[in-house]
Amino acid sequence: MRDKSHMEQVEKWAEYVRNNPRDKWKKVINLLMNATYQKADEFYKRLEKTREGREILARLKKERLKVKD
């Protein structure tokens, strides 16, 4: 487990979800997910700019394909 404050935030979010309609909290979670995907995309694009980064991405892709088999 991370720490007490992390768990408190998880519990607070769970309570928010339980006590509010889906349409209300869905907007918040969509913003978070979109930002997460955008940051990941930016990170991968930065990796692609260097030889070492491309090697890392190739290893990650190879490992990901192993898991799917």
PyMOL Python script that loads the backbone (N, CA, C, O; Angstrom):
from pymol import cmd

cmd.read_pdbstr("""\
ATOM      1  N   MET A   1       0.853  -1.178   0.000  1.00  0.00           N
ATOM      2  CA  MET A   1       0.000   0.000   0.000  1.00  0.00           C
ATOM      3  C   MET A   1       0.897   1.238   0.000  1.00  0.00           C
ATOM      4  O   MET A   1       1.979   1.232   0.586  1.00  0.00           O
ATOM      5  N   ARG A   2       0.450   2.259  -0.640  1.00  0.00           N
ATOM      6  CA  ARG A   2       1.262   3.474  -0.739  1.00  0.00           C
ATOM      7  C   ARG A   2       1.392   4.150   0.614  1.00  0.00           C
ATOM      8  O   ARG A   2       2.411   4.001   1.289  1.00  0.00           O
ATOM      9  N   ASP A   3       0.384   4.879   1.008  1.00  0.00           N
ATOM     10  CA  ASP A   3       0.389   5.486   2.335  1.00  0.00           C
ATOM     11  C   ASP A   3      -1.045   5.807   2.736  1.00  0.00           C
ATOM     12  O   ASP A   3      -1.985   5.631   1.962  1.00  0.00           O
ATOM     13  N   LYS A   4      -1.179   6.280   3.957  1.00  0.00           N
ATOM     14  CA  LYS A   4      -2.516   6.533   4.500  1.00  0.00           C
ATOM     15  C   LYS A   4      -3.268   7.581   3.679  1.00  0.00           C
ATOM     16  O   LYS A   4      -4.459   7.420   3.417  1.00  0.00           O
ATOM     17  N   SER A   5      -2.588   8.645   3.275  1.00  0.00           N
ATOM     18  CA  SER A   5      -3.273   9.711   2.535  1.00  0.00           C
ATOM     19  C   SER A   5      -3.775   9.210   1.174  1.00  0.00           C
ATOM     20  O   SER A   5      -4.826   9.643   0.701  1.00  0.00           O
ATOM     21  N   HIS A   6      -3.022   8.299   0.548  1.00  0.00           N
ATOM     22  CA  HIS A   6      -3.472   7.730  -0.728  1.00  0.00           C
ATOM     23  C   HIS A   6      -4.765   6.946  -0.515  1.00  0.00           C
ATOM     24  O   HIS A   6      -5.726   7.100  -1.268  1.00  0.00           O
ATOM     25  N   MET A   7      -4.778   6.110   0.510  1.00  0.00           N
ATOM     26  CA  MET A   7      -5.974   5.309   0.784  1.00  0.00           C
ATOM     27  C   MET A   7      -7.153   6.207   1.135  1.00  0.00           C
ATOM     28  O   MET A   7      -8.288   5.909   0.761  1.00  0.00           O
ATOM     29  N   GLU A   8      -6.905   7.291   1.841  1.00  0.00           N
ATOM     30  CA  GLU A   8      -7.980   8.235   2.162  1.00  0.00           C
ATOM     31  C   GLU A   8      -8.571   8.829   0.890  1.00  0.00           C
ATOM     32  O   GLU A   8      -9.786   8.998   0.792  1.00  0.00           O
ATOM     33  N   GLN A   9      -7.725   9.146  -0.085  1.00  0.00           N
ATOM     34  CA  GLN A   9      -8.211   9.690  -1.353  1.00  0.00           C
ATOM     35  C   GLN A   9      -9.020   8.649  -2.124  1.00  0.00           C
ATOM     36  O   GLN A   9     -10.034   8.979  -2.738  1.00  0.00           O
ATOM     37  N   VAL A  10      -8.577   7.407  -2.093  1.00  0.00           N
ATOM     38  CA  VAL A  10      -9.315   6.328  -2.759  1.00  0.00           C
ATOM     39  C   VAL A  10     -10.692   6.183  -2.124  1.00  0.00           C
ATOM     40  O   VAL A  10     -11.699   6.071  -2.824  1.00  0.00           O
ATOM     41  N   GLU A  11     -10.731   6.185  -0.803  1.00  0.00           N
ATOM     42  CA  GLU A  11     -12.007   6.054  -0.096  1.00  0.00           C
ATOM     43  C   GLU A  11     -12.922   7.252  -0.367  1.00  0.00           C
ATOM     44  O   GLU A  11     -14.132   7.094  -0.530  1.00  0.00           O
ATOM     45  N   LYS A  12     -12.332   8.447  -0.413  1.00  0.00           N
ATOM     46  CA  LYS A  12     -13.118   9.654  -0.690  1.00  0.00           C
ATOM     47  C   LYS A  12     -13.728   9.576  -2.097  1.00  0.00           C
ATOM     48  O   LYS A  12     -14.895   9.917  -2.288  1.00  0.00           O
ATOM     49  N   TRP A  13     -12.934   9.126  -3.082  1.00  0.00           N
ATOM     50  CA  TRP A  13     -13.434   9.001  -4.450  1.00  0.00           C
ATOM     51  C   TRP A  13     -14.536   7.945  -4.523  1.00  0.00           C
ATOM     52  O   TRP A  13     -15.552   8.156  -5.186  1.00  0.00           O
ATOM     53  N   ALA A  14     -14.343   6.812  -3.846  1.00  0.00           N
ATOM     54  CA  ALA A  14     -15.355   5.750  -3.849  1.00  0.00           C
ATOM     55  C   ALA A  14     -16.667   6.264  -3.263  1.00  0.00           C
ATOM     56  O   ALA A  14     -17.744   5.953  -3.771  1.00  0.00           O
ATOM     57  N   GLU A  15     -16.573   7.036  -2.210  1.00  0.00           N
ATOM     58  CA  GLU A  15     -17.782   7.611  -1.604  1.00  0.00           C
ATOM     59  C   GLU A  15     -18.457   8.584  -2.574  1.00  0.00           C
ATOM     60  O   GLU A  15     -19.683   8.592  -2.693  1.00  0.00           O
ATOM     61  N   TYR A  16     -17.668   9.395  -3.260  1.00  0.00           N
ATOM     62  CA  TYR A  16     -18.199  10.340  -4.242  1.00  0.00           C
ATOM     63  C   TYR A  16     -18.959   9.589  -5.340  1.00  0.00           C
ATOM     64  O   TYR A  16     -20.056   9.985  -5.733  1.00  0.00           O
ATOM     65  N   VAL A  17     -18.357   8.504  -5.824  1.00  0.00           N
ATOM     66  CA  VAL A  17     -18.988   7.714  -6.888  1.00  0.00           C
ATOM     67  C   VAL A  17     -20.292   7.089  -6.396  1.00  0.00           C
ATOM     68  O   VAL A  17     -21.293   7.088  -7.112  1.00  0.00           O
ATOM     69  N   ARG A  18     -20.274   6.566  -5.188  1.00  0.00           N
ATOM     70  CA  ARG A  18     -21.490   5.943  -4.635  1.00  0.00           C
ATOM     71  C   ARG A  18     -22.618   6.950  -4.441  1.00  0.00           C
ATOM     72  O   ARG A  18     -23.790   6.606  -4.598  1.00  0.00           O
ATOM     73  N   ASN A  19     -22.275   8.185  -4.104  1.00  0.00           N
ATOM     74  CA  ASN A  19     -23.281   9.175  -3.719  1.00  0.00           C
ATOM     75  C   ASN A  19     -23.659  10.164  -4.812  1.00  0.00           C
ATOM     76  O   ASN A  19     -24.437  11.086  -4.567  1.00  0.00           O
ATOM     77  N   ASN A  20     -23.124   9.986  -6.010  1.00  0.00           N
ATOM     78  CA  ASN A  20     -23.429  10.909  -7.105  1.00  0.00           C
ATOM     79  C   ASN A  20     -23.803  10.127  -8.354  1.00  0.00           C
ATOM     80  O   ASN A  20     -23.333   9.009  -8.563  1.00  0.00           O
ATOM     81  N   PRO A  21     -24.659  10.729  -9.187  1.00  0.00           N
ATOM     82  CA  PRO A  21     -25.042  10.045 -10.426  1.00  0.00           C
ATOM     83  C   PRO A  21     -23.833   9.872 -11.350  1.00  0.00           C
ATOM     84  O   PRO A  21     -22.891  10.664 -11.330  1.00  0.00           O
ATOM     85  N   ARG A  22     -23.891   8.832 -12.143  1.00  0.00           N
ATOM     86  CA  ARG A  22     -22.785   8.501 -13.047  1.00  0.00           C
ATOM     87  C   ARG A  22     -22.430   9.666 -13.961  1.00  0.00           C
ATOM     88  O   ARG A  22     -21.250   9.921 -14.200  1.00  0.00           O
ATOM     89  N   ASP A  23     -23.427  10.375 -14.474  1.00  0.00           N
ATOM     90  CA  ASP A  23     -23.153  11.490 -15.388  1.00  0.00           C
ATOM     91  C   ASP A  23     -22.269  12.552 -14.749  1.00  0.00           C
ATOM     92  O   ASP A  23     -21.494  13.216 -15.438  1.00  0.00           O
ATOM     93  N   LYS A  24     -22.381  12.713 -13.446  1.00  0.00           N
ATOM     94  CA  LYS A  24     -21.586  13.732 -12.757  1.00  0.00           C
ATOM     95  C   LYS A  24     -20.121  13.304 -12.625  1.00  0.00           C
ATOM     96  O   LYS A  24     -19.223  14.067 -12.982  1.00  0.00           O
ATOM     97  N   TRP A  25     -19.870  12.089 -12.113  1.00  0.00           N
ATOM     98  CA  TRP A  25     -18.482  11.678 -11.906  1.00  0.00           C
ATOM     99  C   TRP A  25     -17.813  11.187 -13.179  1.00  0.00           C
ATOM    100  O   TRP A  25     -16.585  11.155 -13.259  1.00  0.00           O
ATOM    101  N   LYS A  26     -18.611  10.800 -14.186  1.00  0.00           N
ATOM    102  CA  LYS A  26     -18.035  10.334 -15.449  1.00  0.00           C
ATOM    103  C   LYS A  26     -17.230  11.445 -16.129  1.00  0.00           C
ATOM    104  O   LYS A  26     -16.193  11.177 -16.734  1.00  0.00           O
ATOM    105  N   LYS A  27     -17.702  12.679 -16.031  1.00  0.00           N
ATOM    106  CA  LYS A  27     -16.984  13.810 -16.628  1.00  0.00           C
ATOM    107  C   LYS A  27     -15.606  13.967 -15.998  1.00  0.00           C
ATOM    108  O   LYS A  27     -14.621  14.225 -16.690  1.00  0.00           O
ATOM    109  N   VAL A  28     -15.547  13.808 -14.683  1.00  0.00           N
ATOM    110  CA  VAL A  28     -14.283  13.955 -13.964  1.00  0.00           C
ATOM    111  C   VAL A  28     -13.309  12.848 -14.367  1.00  0.00           C
ATOM    112  O   VAL A  28     -12.141  13.113 -14.651  1.00  0.00           O
ATOM    113  N   ILE A  29     -13.792  11.619 -14.391  1.00  0.00           N
ATOM    114  CA  ILE A  29     -12.914  10.493 -14.724  1.00  0.00           C
ATOM    115  C   ILE A  29     -12.465  10.563 -16.179  1.00  0.00           C
ATOM    116  O   ILE A  29     -11.343  10.167 -16.494  1.00  0.00           O
ATOM    117  N   ASN A  30     -13.321  11.060 -17.075  1.00  0.00           N
ATOM    118  CA  ASN A  30     -12.926  11.217 -18.482  1.00  0.00           C
ATOM    119  C   ASN A  30     -11.788  12.218 -18.626  1.00  0.00           C
ATOM    120  O   ASN A  30     -10.863  11.996 -19.407  1.00  0.00           O
ATOM    121  N   LEU A  31     -11.847  13.315 -17.880  1.00  0.00           N
ATOM    122  CA  LEU A  31     -10.753  14.293 -17.913  1.00  0.00           C
ATOM    123  C   LEU A  31      -9.447  13.654 -17.454  1.00  0.00           C
ATOM    124  O   LEU A  31      -8.401  13.849 -18.073  1.00  0.00           O
ATOM    125  N   LEU A  32      -9.513  12.901 -16.379  1.00  0.00           N
ATOM    126  CA  LEU A  32      -8.328  12.234 -15.847  1.00  0.00           C
ATOM    127  C   LEU A  32      -7.769  11.224 -16.848  1.00  0.00           C
ATOM    128  O   LEU A  32      -6.564  11.205 -17.101  1.00  0.00           O
ATOM    129  N   MET A  33      -8.624  10.397 -17.409  1.00  0.00           N
ATOM    130  CA  MET A  33      -8.163   9.375 -18.353  1.00  0.00           C
ATOM    131  C   MET A  33      -7.587  10.002 -19.619  1.00  0.00           C
ATOM    132  O   MET A  33      -6.554   9.555 -20.118  1.00  0.00           O
ATOM    133  N   ASN A  34      -8.243  11.028 -20.140  1.00  0.00           N
ATOM    134  CA  ASN A  34      -7.734  11.693 -21.343  1.00  0.00           C
ATOM    135  C   ASN A  34      -6.366  12.311 -21.089  1.00  0.00           C
ATOM    136  O   ASN A  34      -5.478  12.221 -21.937  1.00  0.00           O
ATOM    137  N   ALA A  35      -6.191  12.938 -19.926  1.00  0.00           N
ATOM    138  CA  ALA A  35      -4.898  13.533 -19.584  1.00  0.00           C
ATOM    139  C   ALA A  35      -3.826  12.457 -19.447  1.00  0.00           C
ATOM    140  O   ALA A  35      -2.684  12.659 -19.860  1.00  0.00           O
ATOM    141  N   THR A  36      -4.188  11.326 -18.874  1.00  0.00           N
ATOM    142  CA  THR A  36      -3.240  10.219 -18.710  1.00  0.00           C
ATOM    143  C   THR A  36      -2.786   9.688 -20.066  1.00  0.00           C
ATOM    144  O   THR A  36      -1.593   9.485 -20.288  1.00  0.00           O
ATOM    145  N   TYR A  37      -3.735   9.465 -20.970  1.00  0.00           N
ATOM    146  CA  TYR A  37      -3.382   8.975 -22.309  1.00  0.00           C
ATOM    147  C   TYR A  37      -2.546   9.996 -23.075  1.00  0.00           C
ATOM    148  O   TYR A  37      -1.623   9.623 -23.799  1.00  0.00           O
ATOM    149  N   GLN A  38      -2.862  11.273 -22.922  1.00  0.00           N
ATOM    150  CA  GLN A  38      -2.106  12.316 -23.609  1.00  0.00           C
ATOM    151  C   GLN A  38      -0.656  12.340 -23.118  1.00  0.00           C
ATOM    152  O   GLN A  38       0.271  12.427 -23.923  1.00  0.00           O
ATOM    153  N   LYS A  39      -0.460  12.262 -21.804  1.00  0.00           N
ATOM    154  CA  LYS A  39       0.900  12.271 -21.256  1.00  0.00           C
ATOM    155  C   LYS A  39       1.684  11.039 -21.707  1.00  0.00           C
ATOM    156  O   LYS A  39       2.870  11.140 -22.019  1.00  0.00           O
ATOM    157  N   ALA A  40       1.031   9.885 -21.743  1.00  0.00           N
ATOM    158  CA  ALA A  40       1.701   8.667 -22.205  1.00  0.00           C
ATOM    159  C   ALA A  40       2.110   8.812 -23.667  1.00  0.00           C
ATOM    160  O   ALA A  40       3.220   8.434 -24.043  1.00  0.00           O
ATOM    161  N   ASP A  41       1.224   9.355 -24.486  1.00  0.00           N
ATOM    162  CA  ASP A  41       1.519   9.555 -25.902  1.00  0.00           C
ATOM    163  C   ASP A  41       2.706  10.497 -26.075  1.00  0.00           C
ATOM    164  O   ASP A  41       3.584  10.240 -26.898  1.00  0.00           O
ATOM    165  N   GLU A  42       2.740  11.585 -25.306  1.00  0.00           N
ATOM    166  CA  GLU A  42       3.858  12.532 -25.370  1.00  0.00           C
ATOM    167  C   GLU A  42       5.164  11.856 -24.958  1.00  0.00           C
ATOM    168  O   GLU A  42       6.210  12.089 -25.565  1.00  0.00           O
ATOM    169  N   PHE A  43       5.096  11.020 -23.927  1.00  0.00           N
ATOM    170  CA  PHE A  43       6.275  10.306 -23.452  1.00  0.00           C
ATOM    171  C   PHE A  43       6.816   9.369 -24.533  1.00  0.00           C
ATOM    172  O   PHE A  43       8.020   9.351 -24.789  1.00  0.00           O
ATOM    173  N   TYR A  44       5.935   8.592 -25.167  1.00  0.00           N
ATOM    174  CA  TYR A  44       6.367   7.670 -26.215  1.00  0.00           C
ATOM    175  C   TYR A  44       6.952   8.428 -27.405  1.00  0.00           C
ATOM    176  O   TYR A  44       7.923   7.971 -28.008  1.00  0.00           O
ATOM    177  N   LYS A  45       6.387   9.553 -27.744  1.00  0.00           N
ATOM    178  CA  LYS A  45       6.916  10.349 -28.862  1.00  0.00           C
ATOM    179  C   LYS A  45       8.313  10.873 -28.542  1.00  0.00           C
ATOM    180  O   LYS A  45       9.171  10.934 -29.422  1.00  0.00           O
ATOM    181  N   ARG A  46       8.544  11.255 -27.271  1.00  0.00           N
ATOM    182  CA  ARG A  46       9.888  11.697 -26.876  1.00  0.00           C
ATOM    183  C   ARG A  46      10.872  10.529 -26.958  1.00  0.00           C
ATOM    184  O   ARG A  46      12.010  10.704 -27.394  1.00  0.00           O
ATOM    185  N   LEU A  47      10.440   9.352 -26.544  1.00  0.00           N
ATOM    186  CA  LEU A  47      11.320   8.179 -26.630  1.00  0.00           C
ATOM    187  C   LEU A  47      11.692   7.869 -28.074  1.00  0.00           C
ATOM    188  O   LEU A  47      12.830   7.496 -28.358  1.00  0.00           O
ATOM    189  N   GLU A  48      10.736   8.022 -28.984  1.00  0.00           N
ATOM    190  CA  GLU A  48      10.982   7.702 -30.395  1.00  0.00           C
ATOM    191  C   GLU A  48      12.048   8.586 -31.033  1.00  0.00           C
ATOM    192  O   GLU A  48      12.574   8.245 -32.093  1.00  0.00           O
ATOM    193  N   LYS A  49      12.373   9.707 -30.413  1.00  0.00           N
ATOM    194  CA  LYS A  49      13.319  10.658 -31.002  1.00  0.00           C
ATOM    195  C   LYS A  49      14.777  10.237 -30.835  1.00  0.00           C
ATOM    196  O   LYS A  49      15.656  10.786 -31.499  1.00  0.00           O
ATOM    197  N   THR A  50      15.046   9.273 -29.960  1.00  0.00           N
ATOM    198  CA  THR A  50      16.426   8.846 -29.749  1.00  0.00           C
ATOM    199  C   THR A  50      16.573   7.357 -30.058  1.00  0.00           C
ATOM    200  O   THR A  50      15.610   6.592 -29.996  1.00  0.00           O
ATOM    201  N   ARG A  51      17.797   6.971 -30.391  1.00  0.00           N
ATOM    202  CA  ARG A  51      18.075   5.556 -30.668  1.00  0.00           C
ATOM    203  C   ARG A  51      17.792   4.711 -29.428  1.00  0.00           C
ATOM    204  O   ARG A  51      17.146   3.667 -29.512  1.00  0.00           O
ATOM    205  N   GLU A  52      18.275   5.168 -28.292  1.00  0.00           N
ATOM    206  CA  GLU A  52      18.048   4.423 -27.050  1.00  0.00           C
ATOM    207  C   GLU A  52      16.554   4.312 -26.737  1.00  0.00           C
ATOM    208  O   GLU A  52      16.082   3.266 -26.294  1.00  0.00           O
ATOM    209  N   GLY A  53      15.828   5.386 -26.968  1.00  0.00           N
ATOM    210  CA  GLY A  53      14.387   5.369 -26.738  1.00  0.00           C
ATOM    211  C   GLY A  53      13.678   4.377 -27.642  1.00  0.00           C
ATOM    212  O   GLY A  53      12.774   3.664 -27.208  1.00  0.00           O
ATOM    213  N   ARG A  54      14.097   4.333 -28.910  1.00  0.00           N
ATOM    214  CA  ARG A  54      13.495   3.373 -29.842  1.00  0.00           C
ATOM    215  C   ARG A  54      13.794   1.932 -29.421  1.00  0.00           C
ATOM    216  O   ARG A  54      12.955   1.044 -29.573  1.00  0.00           O
ATOM    217  N   GLU A  55      15.002   1.711 -28.889  1.00  0.00           N
ATOM    218  CA  GLU A  55      15.344   0.371 -28.397  1.00  0.00           C
ATOM    219  C   GLU A  55      14.467  -0.010 -27.203  1.00  0.00           C
ATOM    220  O   GLU A  55      14.000  -1.145 -27.106  1.00  0.00           O
ATOM    221  N   ILE A  56      14.253   0.925 -26.318  1.00  0.00           N
ATOM    222  CA  ILE A  56      13.387   0.679 -25.155  1.00  0.00           C
ATOM    223  C   ILE A  56      11.977   0.344 -25.613  1.00  0.00           C
ATOM    224  O   ILE A  56      11.373  -0.613 -25.128  1.00  0.00           O
ATOM    225  N   LEU A  57      11.456   1.125 -26.542  1.00  0.00           N
ATOM    226  CA  LEU A  57      10.105   0.867 -27.052  1.00  0.00           C
ATOM    227  C   LEU A  57      10.013  -0.500 -27.726  1.00  0.00           C
ATOM    228  O   LEU A  57       9.008  -1.197 -27.585  1.00  0.00           O
ATOM    229  N   ALA A  58      11.054  -0.881 -28.454  1.00  0.00           N
ATOM    230  CA  ALA A  58      11.053  -2.192 -29.114  1.00  0.00           C
ATOM    231  C   ALA A  58      11.017  -3.314 -28.072  1.00  0.00           C
ATOM    232  O   ALA A  58      10.296  -4.297 -28.237  1.00  0.00           O
ATOM    233  N   ARG A  59      11.804  -3.160 -26.990  1.00  0.00           N
ATOM    234  CA  ARG A  59      11.788  -4.178 -25.926  1.00  0.00           C
ATOM    235  C   ARG A  59      10.428  -4.241 -25.248  1.00  0.00           C
ATOM    236  O   ARG A  59       9.925  -5.326 -24.956  1.00  0.00           O
ATOM    237  N   LEU A  60       9.835  -3.081 -24.996  1.00  0.00           N
ATOM    238  CA  LEU A  60       8.508  -3.057 -24.370  1.00  0.00           C
ATOM    239  C   LEU A  60       7.474  -3.744 -25.253  1.00  0.00           C
ATOM    240  O   LEU A  60       6.644  -4.515 -24.771  1.00  0.00           O
ATOM    241  N   LYS A  61       7.533  -3.456 -26.553  1.00  0.00           N
ATOM    242  CA  LYS A  61       6.587  -4.073 -27.486  1.00  0.00           C
ATOM    243  C   LYS A  61       6.767  -5.589 -27.514  1.00  0.00           C
ATOM    244  O   LYS A  61       5.790  -6.338 -27.528  1.00  0.00           O
ATOM    245  N   LYS A  62       8.020  -6.034 -27.520  1.00  0.00           N
ATOM    246  CA  LYS A  62       8.305  -7.466 -27.527  1.00  0.00           C
ATOM    247  C   LYS A  62       7.758  -8.122 -26.256  1.00  0.00           C
ATOM    248  O   LYS A  62       7.154  -9.193 -26.324  1.00  0.00           O
ATOM    249  N   GLU A  63       7.962  -7.497 -25.117  1.00  0.00           N
ATOM    250  CA  GLU A  63       7.455  -8.038 -23.852  1.00  0.00           C
ATOM    251  C   GLU A  63       5.931  -8.057 -23.835  1.00  0.00           C
ATOM    252  O   GLU A  63       5.329  -9.018 -23.355  1.00  0.00           O
ATOM    253  N   ARG A  64       5.314  -7.023 -24.344  1.00  0.00           N
ATOM    254  CA  ARG A  64       3.848  -6.957 -24.380  1.00  0.00           C
ATOM    255  C   ARG A  64       3.281  -8.084 -25.238  1.00  0.00           C
ATOM    256  O   ARG A  64       2.273  -8.694 -24.880  1.00  0.00           O
ATOM    257  N   LEU A  65       3.923  -8.359 -26.361  1.00  0.00           N
ATOM    258  CA  LEU A  65       3.452  -9.429 -27.241  1.00  0.00           C
ATOM    259  C   LEU A  65       3.612 -10.799 -26.586  1.00  0.00           C
ATOM    260  O   LEU A  65       2.792 -11.688 -26.810  1.00  0.00           O
ATOM    261  N   LYS A  66       4.658 -10.979 -25.780  1.00  0.00           N
ATOM    262  CA  LYS A  66       4.847 -12.237 -25.054  1.00  0.00           C
ATOM    263  C   LYS A  66       3.700 -12.483 -24.093  1.00  0.00           C
ATOM    264  O   LYS A  66       3.212 -13.607 -23.973  1.00  0.00           O
ATOM    265  N   VAL A  67       3.276 -11.446 -23.417  1.00  0.00           N
ATOM    266  CA  VAL A  67       2.213 -11.566 -22.422  1.00  0.00           C
ATOM    267  C   VAL A  67       0.905 -11.971 -23.081  1.00  0.00           C
ATOM    268  O   VAL A  67       0.148 -12.756 -22.510  1.00  0.00           O
ATOM    269  N   LYS A  68       0.622 -11.450 -24.274  1.00  0.00           N
ATOM    270  CA  LYS A  68      -0.637 -11.742 -24.955  1.00  0.00           C
ATOM    271  C   LYS A  68      -0.726 -13.185 -25.426  1.00  0.00           C
ATOM    272  O   LYS A  68      -1.828 -13.711 -25.581  1.00  0.00           O
ATOM    273  N   ASP A  69       0.419 -13.842 -25.659  1.00  0.00           N
ATOM    274  CA  ASP A  69       0.399 -15.226 -26.165  1.00  0.00           C
ATOM    275  C   ASP A  69      -0.084 -16.199 -25.137  1.00  0.00           C
ATOM    276  O   ASP A  69      -0.158 -17.397 -25.408  1.00  0.00           O
TER     277      ASP A  69
END
""", "prot")
cmd.dss("prot")
cmd.show_as("cartoon", "prot")
cmd.util.cbc("prot")
cmd.orient("prot")
